[in-house]
Amino acid sequence: MKRLFTLALAVGLASTVVLAHLGVKKSLPAKDATVTQSPTAIEVWFTQEPEAEKSGLTLAGPSGPVTLGKLEITPEHSLRAALAAPLAAGAYTIEWKTAGDDGHVLTGKIGFKVADSR
């Protein structure tokens, strides 16, 4: 019985730690998506409100870094940046960085493709 209690306590504590970390809910474009038209912005939604001072978005494509507009933090717990110009066909990678409620900085990458519309 003592082992069962100890196991239940360990699982409960581990669940609390996991819930304390911020995670990605979805992105626009979606991870690994192939879009037929260039998006007008990139956006990544999180499970917690991103911390402004520790947040950033970049986008890189076949020709290198892509110019983005001002980074926004939306009420829906997302980081959003408009694209300065339409994207050419090719593979792109969104790189994000932010922190949530616990202050730990997390980073990640989300790939997507823009199809050749010719």
Secondary structure as UniProt FT lines:
FT   HELIX           2..20
FT   STRAND          24..28
FT   TURN            31..32
FT   STRAND          34..35
FT   STRAND          41..46
FT   HELIX           52..54
FT   STRAND          56..61
FT   TURN            62..63
FT   STRAND          64..65
FT   STRAND          72..73
FT   TURN            75..76
FT   STRAND          78..83
FT   STRAND          90..99
FT   TURN            101..102
FT   STRAND          105..114
//
